[in-house]
Amino acid sequence: MLLEFLQAITGVFVVVYDGQHALKFTLGRAREVVGPGVHFKLPIVQRFTVQNTKHTTLDLEPQVIQLKDDLVYEVDCKLIYQIVDLRKAIVEIDNLVTGLQNRVVMAVQRVVQAQDRLSIRDTVRLAQEVQRSLAPIETEWGATILHFGFSNISPSPATLEITQLDLLARERLSLYGTLRERGLSDEAAVALISGAVVAMQPAPRENGLARQIAAERATADRLKALAEKQSEEQEEKQSGGKDDPADAGGPT
């Protein structure tokens, strides 16, 4: 604290701490890079730009990216980097952190957009592709990418629903093919897959089976109508018995 106070008041020296390096400027020109310690300077003529050169973690904002098969995924990723050439990191780019964020976002979008619902599962390969696409900035900006990885790649709620419906459709299509191979008619196979309960007996021909299914459906409809009619008659008898005083034991 005392050194920082004196540094701010006097302006004749700069303190560089462990894990930091500083680039010295004289009359606006970049000179040598200095390590941790106390470094004196000429006010106005000289200045030092201090940067952290230890491992730094960069968290990126979550992204919503559309795949090539039109599914939408939510993507989170992290980056660990280290400044290895302080001169390039300060002189070649305005703000290293902002530049890294923008380049990583563009690289992730380019790699993820080229995937489909199957290839998106290989997160290790995707991370390697992103890191390879970031290789040019290591020589341009003097920062080494130590590690890049995805903390989350998950489908959006709408995409998850579409995926579930697609799986259900594939299962039903496979079941339909199996039923047809076993000799069921098209109508019977569709009825079974859609959840209809059909009592079937072996039939010599598909036309006979279709007629049997139609007859059973007609019988079920007639039984249902008869049950409803009996229920209505019973309700009428119960209501009539309550209104008639003779039925209740009154004088005749």
C-alpha positions in Angstrom: 0.0 0.0 0.0 2.8 2.4 0.9 4.6 1.8 -2.4 1.4 2.3 -4.4 0.7 5.6 -2.5 4.3 6.9 -3.1 4.0 5.7 -6.8 0.9 7.8 -7.3 2.2 10.8 -5.5 5.7 11.0 -6.9 5.3 9.5 -10.3 9.0 8.7 -10.5 8.8 4.9 -10.2 6.5 1.9 -11.0 6.0 -1.3 -9.0 5.6 -4.6 -10.9 4.4 -7.5 -8.8 4.9 -11.2 -9.2 2.8 -12.6 -12.1 3.2 -9.3 -13.9 5.4 -7.8 -16.5 5.6 -4.2 -17.8 6.4 -2.7 -21.2 8.5 0.5 -21.0 7.7 3.4 -23.3 10.1 6.3 -23.9 8.7 9.3 -25.8 5.9 7.1 -27.0 8.2 4.3 -28.3 8.0 0.8 -26.9 11.3 -0.3 -25.4 12.2 -3.2 -23.2 10.0 -5.5 -21.2 10.7 -5.5 -17.4 9.8 -8.1 -14.8 8.7 -7.8 -11.1 10.3 -5.1 -9.0 10.6 -1.4 -8.6 11.5 0.5 -11.8 12.3 4.2 -11.9 11.2 6.4 -14.7 11.4 10.0 -15.9 8.0 11.7 -15.5 6.3 12.7 -18.8 9.2 11.2 -20.8 8.7 7.6 -19.7 5.8 5.4 -18.8 5.2 1.7 -18.0 2.2 -0.4 -19.1 1.7 -3.3 -16.6 -0.1 -6.5 -17.6 -0.7 -9.9 -15.9 1.4 -12.6 -17.5 0.1 -15.6 -15.5 -2.5 -18.0 -16.5 -5.8 -16.2 -17.0 -9.3 -17.7 -17.4 -11.8 -16.1 -19.7 -15.5 -16.9 -19.4 -17.6 -16.1 -22.4 -21.2 -15.2 -22.5 -23.6 -18.0 -23.4 -24.4 -18.3 -27.1 -27.5 -19.5 -28.9 -26.4 -21.1 -32.2 -28.4 -22.8 -35.0 -26.9 -26.0 -36.5 -26.9 -26.9 -40.1 -30.0 -29.1 -39.7 -31.9 -26.0 -38.2 -31.8 -27.2 -34.6 -30.9 -24.6 -32.0 -28.3 -25.2 -29.2 -27.2 -23.2 -26.2 -23.4 -23.1 -25.9 -21.1 -22.1 -23.0 -17.3 -22.2 -23.2 -14.2 -21.2 -21.3 -10.7 -20.2 -22.3 -7.4 -20.2 -20.4 -4.6 -18.1 -21.9 -1.2 -16.6 -21.0 0.6 -13.6 -22.4 4.0 -14.8 -23.7 5.0 -11.7 -25.8 4.0 -8.5 -23.9 5.1 -6.2 -26.6 2.7 -7.8 -29.2 -0.1 -8.1 -26.6 0.1 -4.3 -25.9 1.1 -2.8 -29.3 -0.6 -5.1 -31.8 -4.1 -4.9 -30.3 -6.1 -2.3 -28.3 -7.5 -4.6 -25.7 -6.4 -8.2 -25.6 -9.3 -9.5 -23.5 -11.9 -7.9 -25.8 -10.1 -9.2 -28.8 -9.9 -12.7 -27.5 -13.6 -12.7 -26.6 -14.6 -11.6 -30.1 -12.3 -14.1 -31.9 -13.5 -17.0 -29.7 -17.1 -16.2 -30.2 -16.7 -16.1 -34.0 -14.6 -19.4 -34.0 -17.2 -21.2 -31.8 -20.1 -20.0 -34.1 -18.3 -21.1 -37.2 -17.5 -24.6 -35.8 -20.8 -25.3 -34.2 -22.9 -24.0 -37.1 -21.3 -26.7 -39.3 -22.5 -29.6 -37.0 -25.8 -31.5 -36.9 -27.6 -33.3 -34.1 -25.2 -36.3 -34.2 -21.8 -34.6 -34.6 -22.6 -32.0 -32.0 -22.2 -34.7 -29.3 -18.4 -35.0 -29.9 -17.4 -32.0 -27.7 -13.7 -33.0 -27.6 -13.4 -32.8 -31.4 -15.3 -29.5 -31.5 -13.0 -28.0 -28.8 -9.9 -29.1 -30.8 -11.3 -27.5 -34.0 -12.0 -24.2 -32.2 -8.5 -24.2 -30.6 -6.9 -24.8 -34.0 -8.8 -21.9 -35.5 -7.4 -19.7 -32.7 -3.8 -20.6 -33.5 -3.1 -17.6 -35.7 -3.7 -15.1 -32.8 -0.9 -16.7 -30.8 1.7 -15.3 -33.2 -0.2 -12.1 -33.9 -1.1 -11.1 -30.3 1.6 -12.8 -28.3 -0.9 -14.9 -26.2 -0.8 -18.7 -26.0 -4.1 -20.6 -25.7 -3.5 -23.1 -23.0 -6.9 -24.7 -22.9 -10.3 -24.3 -24.5 -13.4 -26.3 -23.6 -17.2 -26.3 -23.6 -18.8 -26.2 -20.2 -22.2 -26.7 -21.7 -23.7 -27.7 -25.1 -27.4 -28.4 -24.7 -30.5 -28.2 -27.0 -32.9 -25.4 -26.5 -36.4 -26.4 -25.1 -37.9 -26.2 -28.6 -35.1 -28.3 -30.0 -35.4 -30.9 -27.3 -39.1 -31.2 -28.0 -38.4 -31.7 -31.8 -35.8 -34.3 -31.0 -38.2 -36.3 -28.8 -40.9 -36.2 -31.4 -38.4 -37.3 -34.1 -37.3 -40.3 -31.9 -41.0 -41.2 -31.3 -41.7 -41.0 -35.1 -38.6 -43.2 -35.8 -39.8 -45.8 -33.3 -43.3 -45.9 -34.7 -42.0 -46.2 -38.2 -39.8 -49.2 -37.2 -42.7 -50.8 -35.4 -44.9 -50.3 -38.4 -42.4 -52.1 -40.6 -42.1 -55.0 -38.2 -45.9 -55.4 -38.1 -46.2 -55.3 -41.9 -43.5 -58.0 -42.2 -45.5 -60.2 -39.9 -48.4 -60.2 -42.2 -50.7 -57.5 -40.7 -52.6 -55.2 -43.0 -51.8 -51.5 -43.3 -55.0 -50.6 -41.4 -54.3 -53.0 -38.6 -50.7 -51.9 -38.2 -51.6 -48.3 -38.0 -54.4 -49.0 -35.5 -52.0 -50.9 -33.2 -49.3 -48.2 -33.4 -51.8 -45.4 -32.7 -52.8 -47.1 -29.5 -56.1 -48.7 -30.6 -57.0 -52.0 -28.9 -57.9 -54.5 -31.6 -58.8 -58.1 -31.0 -57.6 -60.1 -34.0 -58.1 -63.7 -35.0 -56.0 -65.4 -37.7 -57.6 -64.8 -41.1 -56.7 -66.4 -44.4 -56.6 -63.1 -46.3 -56.0 -59.4 -45.4 -59.5 -58.5 -46.7 -61.1 -60.8 -44.2 -59.0 -59.3 -41.3 -60.1 -55.8 -42.3 -63.8 -56.9 -42.4 -63.3 -58.5 -38.9 -61.8 -55.3 -37.5 -64.7 -53.2 -39.0 -67.3 -55.6 -37.5 -65.6 -55.5 -34.1 -65.6 -51.7 -34.1 -69.3 -51.6 -35.1 -70.1 -54.0 -32.2 -68.2 -51.9 -29.8 -70.1 -48.8 -30.9 -73.5 -50.6 -30.5 -72.5 -51.8 -27.0 -71.5 -48.3 -26.0 -74.8 -46.8 -27.3 -76.8 -49.5 -25.4 -74.9 -48.8 -22.2 -75.6 -45.1 -22.5 -79.3 -45.8 -23.1 -79.6 -48.0 -20.1 -77.9 -45.4 -17.9 -80.3 -42.7 -19.1 -83.4 -45.0 -18.3 -82.0 -45.8 -14.9 -81.6 -42.1 -14.1 -85.2 -41.4 -15.2 -86.6 -44.2 -13.0 -84.7 -42.9 -9.9 -85.9 -39.3 -10.5 -89.5 -40.5 -11.0 -89.5 -42.6 -7.9 -88.6 -39.6 -5.7 -91.5 -37.4 -7.1 -94.3 -40.0 -6.8 -95.9 -39.9 -3.3 -97.5 -43.4 -3.7 -94.1 -44.9 -4.0 -93.1 -43.2 -0.8 -95.9 -45.1 1.3 -98.5 -42.2 1.3 -102.3 -42.7 1.5 -104.2 -43.9 -1.6 
